[in-house]
Amino acid sequence: MEAEPLLPPAPPLRPVQPAWRRLLQQHWPQYIAVAAVWLLMKWVDPIEPRPRAIYHGSDAEYWQAGWASLEAAHHACLNLVACVFTTGLIANTLKSQVARPRPDFIARCFPSTLTPVWGDDGMPQCEDSVPHQTIKTGLRSFPSVHAAWSGAGLGFLCLWLLGTLRCFAGGTARPAHLVASLLPLAAAGWIGVTRVQNNRHHPSDVLGAYALGLILALLFYLQVFASPFSANAGSLAERGCTAGKRTQAAAAVEFDLAGEPGTEPIAI
């Protein structure tokens, strides 16, 4: 008896994909936002630098549908303030211990001659007319407190926006949400650039301060909220959901339990 020939395995079924027209209809605001960002980039590129540095900022407000729970808002504000204060404490302590001269230290210490004079111990012999406070502040370059504060505060705000706007949750393309969430980091970078431009800090002072501020911002944020890359992004880390909103997973569990006969919905 001859064995039956083995049939080749059936090809896997392709998953049902949404039509391009449907994707275009659902995401046209995102395309407009991306095009607007591209136009802004092209508009900013040819701008000539100003002859002198005049820096100013403006406030930006981000609105979203729904209400944040009182507990989540309280924890966010509390940890934000604690993060900024802790960063300032560490940065100021490092300043006094490292005692790195600022880029403009020679102009501070020898304003009339701009010629440094050093003692036998290697310490600068500043001119007698220079106030002690000027010399003291001139030896507090590393790290930049302004950059550390901006990295901590604006870094915390960036993480909060990433979680609240759920930029990486749900598998949906949200480039406009991602751009809005990264704006605080752009502002923090601008602050650091100004500290280098006005000769208050070396570039390494700013980079080290950013590292300090961003690390503390991440630690303080994860203490309260779930990771912005998780399915529970934007929710309190301990319970996975807040009083003001539910996660998709929690809503799905409640829906399944409610659909079973004789089963009451469970409050999550």
Secondary structure, 3 states (H helix, E strand, C coil): CCCCCCCCCCCCCCCCCCCHHHHHHHHHHHHHHHHHHHHHHHHHCCCCCCCCCCCCCCCCCCCCCCCCCHHHHHHHHHHHHHHHHHHHHHHHHHHHHHCCCCCCHHHHHCCCCCCCCECCCCCECCCCCCCHHHHHHHCCCCCCHHHHHHHHHHHHHHHHHHHHCCCCCCCCCCHHHHHHHHHHHHHHHHHHHHHHHCCCCCHHHHHHHHHHHHHHHHHHHHHHECCCCCCCCCCECCCCCCCCCCCHHHHHHHHHHHHCCCCCCCCC
